């Protein structure tokens, strides 16, 4: 990493030096040559948005500024930005430009908004290894001797730095860093003053987070020997979060290593300062808290840091007789004792050990104790620990704030473990001892985040190195009851490495009142009858749960669903339904499919359904899909069955996005009757009075497709109001209609006027049925019905031509032009 900082510094210095070392009138040429020189120096792409040079902005000094400096990787790190800097600015003593062999007097360098992203890929290659093959150390030394920069001050504002090592894996990051370094940066007797503030320091290793949201505030005076690159701490004032730390000692920067001999301690600190390590987002919970207790904190760093070895270090932390009390609560947390240490000799990080030899506390008479030790964290983590606690939540609430929660009940927990993590990896569970039990009795929790109180009458859980077993759990939430049993496996890799937690559960309930649960969460809207609003649920990652559900009754909206059985699986951030059967709407349904949220607040579903004997009026009242895609169901009675494959998206409130629906299926009906439908009232104008006021439709079966929320119906045969018919057509998601019905109409069922005229036409007595075509456009609310009698006209003409000459002459005298009027 040192090489990365040196190379980045060389690039910046070369760019600045090239800008200020020649007459200002050649700015454009300087800009191009500086970029060319920088690109020659590194095996990476150097970009620069612009250059600003001014004799007036800081007269009598020269002001130079580089805008938008970027160093972009090549090869394995192509298009990855190693360094991005908003601007780098400097002021130079103008007279020193004419005596550069004596050094250039640079008052300060100001770096704004730098972002440094250091990476090591899985093969061990680093993105900061960007030196060109032809580059030799002597070249760098020669350049340095030609140009000496006598700096007074360096300022870095809003630094973001990240380091990721995919081969380990390990990551470190810090944000919002401000650094100020001032002093004479030359010679053997220099004094440097540093002022640094950093927020949000984070460190992860092998999936575990060891530091989060740590802040650093440091003010230090260093004595420096720049000839030997050795530094000693003369004065120091440091705070890590709120904990004061004093640092003494020295460090040196060598050609291939850093050498440390530093000690640190926290003199005069107490329990309150230790609480400063609590992340800032939780500090509000510690406001006005009263504390007592003695804290001892110290450590050291000694030895060399190289690319392959780390210095020795140690950290010791001890808290004796800690006491904590919230001002609004009657009791305190007492007897808080902690003894912890982190130690490592010089060499590999795998030699590090972490020991929490003692942790104990008593909250209003509820004792908790624990210990933990970790060894060989890099190769094969050795774990040993124990946790014991007996908690009465009613009394704990007298010492610890529960916010808006009201928790009652008894918790008894005892867990211990000992062994290498490799035993878990290799499923050698006998080599990783784990034993534990957790019992919960009389538990009740009331919270603003819960729709209603949840009670658990009893829960018994035992654990070994292989799994956690839930023998029984029984509880209630409002009218709804639930019970569960089963097991969780792979829980150690889940805890330590964020791997997948697996589970097999049996969940049963006599009653699941979804209406009550939703009503408790709903935001009332007086303008609407339905005031319940669901929120989209994102399926958690790293879970592989198989739940066998058995629910006797579910109350949802206006539906009563009974006999729900089947598997619900949580896997790969998806909710899967496997053979879920239920009785609803006087029928039966079997569901298979998936639910997921591939994009934020945009749930996606893909279901296969088999429905048998759904009652049409109930389906219309209960299902928005039926109301939208089959609005004629509002005038219908009877049953339908369907096999349906459908996919689409939902809104963030779990409402259907119908224009995203696509699928196909088949449908069959039984005992369909349609009363008072406007579309059939329009058709009925061509038939005997009231023939289509109440329409019976014979049972039929057909196939259909759903395309972008529209419905394509394949042709099917049936009888409508006793008339043979073939029906087909299409409707859009906005309910625009394009249907066709080809009738074979009983001649006697046509309107009286039509039959009157037909009675005068010779040959029509041989016609029993007439073909009548009907097209339906418009919408269901405003249908546009057109009747086509062309085929009927041709049939009448054919029978007319078969008549005798005398019959035609007699009919012609009576009808005259009526035939043309009828069929025009």
Buried (B, 14 or more C-beta within 10 A) or exposed (E): BBBBEBBBEBBBBBBBBBBBBBEEEEBEEBBEBBBEBBBEBBBBBBBBEEBBBBEEBBEEBBBBBBBEBBBBBBEEBEEBBBBBBBBBBBBBBBEBBEEBEEBBBBBBBBBBEBBBBBBBBEEEBBBBBBBEEEBEEEEBEEBEEEBBBBBBBBBBBBBBBBBBBBEBEBBBBBBEBBBBBBBBBBEEEBEBBBBBBBBBBBBBBBEEEBEEBBBBBBBBBBBBBBEEBBBBBBEBBBBBBBBBBBBBBBBBBBEEBBBBBBBBBBEEBBBBBBBBBBEEEEBEEBEEBEBBBEBBBBBBBBBBBBEEEBBBBBBBBBBEEBBBBBEEBEBBBBEBBBBBBBBBBBBBBBBBBBBBEBBBBBBBBBBBBBBBBBBBBBBEBBBBBBBBBBBBBBBBBBBBEBEEBBBBBBBBBBBBBBBBBBBBBEEEBEEBBBBBBBBBEBBBBBBEEBBBEBBBBBBBBBBBBBBBBBBEBBBBBBBBBBBBBBBBBBBBBBEBBBBBBBBBBBBBBEBBBBBBBBBEBBEEEEEEEEEBBBEBEEBEEBBBBBBBBBBBBBBBEEBEBEBBBBBBBBBBBBBBBBEBEBBBBEBBBBBBBBBBBEEEEBBBBBBBBBBBBBBBBBBBBBBEBBBBBBBBBBBBEBBBBBBBBBBBBBEBEEEBBBBBBBBBBEBBBEEBEBEEBBBBBBBBEBBBEEBBBEBEBBEBEBBBBBBEBBBBBEEBEBBBBBBBBEBBBBBBBEBEBBBBBBBBBBBEBBBEEBBEBBEBBBBBEEBEBBBBBBBBBBBBEEBEBEBBBEEBBEBBEEBBEEBEEEBBEBBEEEBEEBBEEBBE
